[in-house]
Amino acid sequence: MILHSMTLSGWRCFTGKFSLGPLAEGLNIIHGPNGTGKSTLLEALGRGLLDAHGVQGRQIEAIVPWGRDLSPVVTLVFSHA
């Protein structure tokens, strides 16, 4: 699988729309100061690949930005085989 891009909104520190990409087919490095959302990007990637579409409850409440009434959204663009 090759990840080409990722777009997310309503995830922890990303209240608005945030896009990452286009990504190269080789090694891509995400860097930045503490608290800027690197771990949140990896969490969104994992949940986008592994969670069922209808996940609800505490699992979703944990990733919604505090004090906001937002629905977390992640869109992954990738190719396989």
C-alpha positions as semicolon CSV with decimal commas, in nm:
position;residue;x (nm);y (nm);z (nm)
1;M;0,000;0,000;0,000
2;I;0,124;0,348;-0,085
3;L;-0,035;0,642;0,095
4;H;-0,066;0,941;-0,137
5;S;-0,245;1,193;0,086
6;M;-0,449;1,234;0,402
7;T;-0,707;1,497;0,492
8;L;-0,864;1,532;0,835
9;S;-1,081;1,766;1,037
10;G;-1,234;1,757;1,384
11;W;-0,942;1,554;1,527
12;R;-0,799;1,680;1,857
13;C;-0,589;1,985;1,759
14;F;-0,711;1,990;1,397
15;T;-1,046;2,165;1,426
16;G;-1,043;2,284;1,065
17;K;-0,952;2,096;0,750
18;F;-0,586;1,986;0,735
19;S;-0,426;1,811;0,437
20;L;-0,101;1,617;0,427
21;G;0,039;1,536;0,087
22;P;0,109;1,460;-0,181
23;L;0,343;1,207;-0,024
24;A;0,633;1,045;-0,208
25;E;0,639;0,671;-0,272
26;G;0,955;0,640;-0,065
27;L;1,024;0,753;0,289
28;N;0,832;1,057;0,418
29;I;0,927;1,229;0,742
30;I;0,684;1,432;0,952
31;H;0,857;1,661;1,200
32;G;0,767;1,954;1,419
33;P;0,768;2,082;1,776
34;N;0,583;1,901;2,055
35;G;0,209;1,955;2,055
36;T;0,171;2,030;1,684
37;G;-0,024;1,714;1,592
38;K;0,226;1,454;1,472
39;S;0,080;1,180;1,692
40;T;-0,272;1,288;1,598
41;L;-0,187;1,236;1,229
42;L;-0,065;0,883;1,301
43;E;-0,373;0,808;1,510
44;A;-0,600;0,934;1,230
45;L;-0,413;0,717;0,980
46;G;-0,455;0,408;1,196
47;R;-0,822;0,474;1,266
48;G;-0,889;0,553;0,902
49;L;-0,747;0,216;0,798
50;L;-0,875;-0,004;1,081
51;D;-1,194;0,139;1,238
52;A;-1,541;0,057;1,113
53;H;-1,728;0,345;0,948
54;G;-1,992;0,362;1,222
55;V;-1,767;0,383;1,529
56;Q;-1,943;0,578;1,805
57;G;-1,938;0,648;2,176
58;R;-1,634;0,708;2,393
59;Q;-1,391;0,612;2,118
60;I;-1,504;0,908;1,908
61;E;-1,558;1,144;2,202
62;A;-1,189;1,096;2,290
63;I;-1,069;1,245;1,960
64;V;-1,313;1,534;1,920
65;P;-1,149;1,870;2,007
66;W;-1,242;1,967;2,363
67;G;-1,543;2,195;2,389
68;R;-1,640;2,155;2,023
69;D;-1,937;1,986;1,859
70;L;-1,745;1,847;1,561
71;S;-1,755;1,511;1,387
72;P;-1,407;1,371;1,322
73;V;-1,342;1,300;0,953
74;V;-1,040;1,139;0,789
75;T;-0,994;1,079;0,417
76;L;-0,707;0,861;0,295
77;V;-0,596;0,836;-0,067
78;F;-0,377;0,532;-0,132
79;S;-0,299;0,272;-0,392
80;H;-0,264;-0,101;-0,344
81;A;-0,098;-0,353;-0,575
